[in-house]
Amino acid sequence: MTRNQKSYRRCKERARELAIEWQLNFAEREEPWYYSELAEWAEYFRKIGKRYGLLREYTENGII
């Protein structure tokens, strides 16, 4: 496995962890979410989901 493959896998796993953390924080937040905030997060996760092949996983788990 090359250095780039290791780096890619590490970044992909971090993208997964970030989505899980965001989902947990979404439920625990006491302030209401603005639609603009949700749209920004959805676009962010769509972007990294596409980069790391996580779009299906994010969709199935309600991230996007």
Number of C-alpha atoms within 10 A of each C-alpha: 5 7 8 9 10 11 11 14 13 12 15 18 13 12 18 19 12 13 20 15 11 14 14 11 11 14 8 9 9 8 7 7 10 8 9 9 10 13 12 11 16 14 13 13 22 18 14 16 22 12 14 15 13 18 18 13 13 18 13 10 12 10 18 19
